[in-house]
Every structure is written in C-alpha cells, then in structure tokens.
Amino acid sequence: MKPLTGKVAIVTGATKVKGLGRAIALELAKQGASIALTGRESSKQGLEEVVQSIKDETGAIAIGVLVDVADPQQVEQAIGKVANYLGGVDILVNNAGIGAGSGVLLENTDRDWDANYAVNVKGTFAMCAGAIPEMEKRGGGSIVNVASLAGVGASVGMPYPYIATKHALVGATKALALEYGSKGITANVLAPGAIATDMLEEAYKAIAEAESISVEEAAALENSTIPLGRPAEPAEIAAAVSFLVSPAAKYVTGISVPVAGGMSAGI
C-alpha cells in the first residue's frame, strides 16, 4: 500500500503545468493521495490542465477548486467543497503566494504591502483555519506552508513585503504547531531556494536586461551563488513535501526546512 493511500490533500496555487504546485500534487498523487488543487478564477484554464495531467499520469482522483485564498468566504466554500466531494481533509499544502513590491524600501506602496499580506499570510492561515476542523474529524493531519529562503533570511533586491510576509509565515506556522500538536496535526514550513520553473526563467531574463548580458550569462551568474551549482527541479522540492506529510514524519513539527542546494548554509 502506498503511504498516502486513503488521504485527501489540498494543494493551493497549482495552476501552472511547469509550476511547483503541480509537482507537489503529482508527487502526493503518486503516493496514493486524492488531490484537490486550487487556483483563482483568472487561472481556471491552467488549473483544469494541471488537474487533467495529474489524472492522466497517476490515475489518482483529482479535482480543481476555484478560490482566491485572500477571500475568507471563498476559502470557507472551497474547503467545504473538498470535504464534501473527497470525504475530508488530511493534508494541506499552502503553495499559493505572491512577491509584489520592490527591493528598494521607499519604492514600496501600501498596495504592495497589502497584496503580499493578503495572500502570503492571511490567505495561508485562512486555509489552515478552514482545513484544521476537517483534520480534527479524521484524528489529525499535516500542514506544509511553502515559504522561501526569504522567510529565514534576506537578500539584496528581494521585495521587502515578500521578505516580511514570508518571515511572518514561518513564525505563525511554529505557533500553529504548538497549538495543534495535541490534536495530532503537524505544521511545518518548506523554505525553497531557486526552482527551475517558468518564473525563474523570467527572472533570468530580467537580470539579463538589467545587466546587459545574455540570459545564459544571467543564469550562470545566479547559479554561481548556489553551492550545488544549479536550481532545484520542482520534483526535488515536491519530494521534501511528500516526506513532511508522510507517516515517516509524524514526529516532525514546528520546523522550517530549507531545500536550497546549500544556500541556507550561510544564513
């Protein structure tokens, strides 16, 4: 029997075929879980494509649920749909996040700060608040909140609101672990570094344009800061999530796990 057979997992922010959310959902499906993937209305087509790809590759039960995690009413409705359709909730992976704003403090607007807080903090814990009662009904569960190395350190040029909200995410997840450990619910943070997704490719292009160098040179420059010399594949990050929600990690809670090719060693 696969380790997650009979479990129901929600993965937020899963609307890109080459994205981290899909990789996480795919890995959990391979381990036997039924999957609910979420995305906003504006990403409906991408969500449908990802759901179908999970079904095609694994044969697992997978559904898509449209929800803006920054809207508490939508969150409540989404959790209810998952519980009614799939029978409950055992695993929640909060992957949805944004990075609006600037790495120059005075260039950040109230809108930048509010947008990051609404999704990265408020949205994440709205999902937790909705899923936890369903987990309690099933005798426990697992929560993994996807932060970033920006949640355990900082780097020049990273948007201030992003850094601040990812730090908040780490701290509040530790509080969650303390409060709900007695209920059999674990709560951990995953702190990835660079990941080989479309978003990283766009970052390389932006660096190349700013520095008047080629995209290949920009990638080499960025990779030179990673001890292992390359970004992570989405599947490598997904493997860490799979461990944190597996029976093998049932005594692991309240920690932040950097998966960053050695970049965390200097933090």
Disulfide bonds with the S-S distance in Angstrom:
none
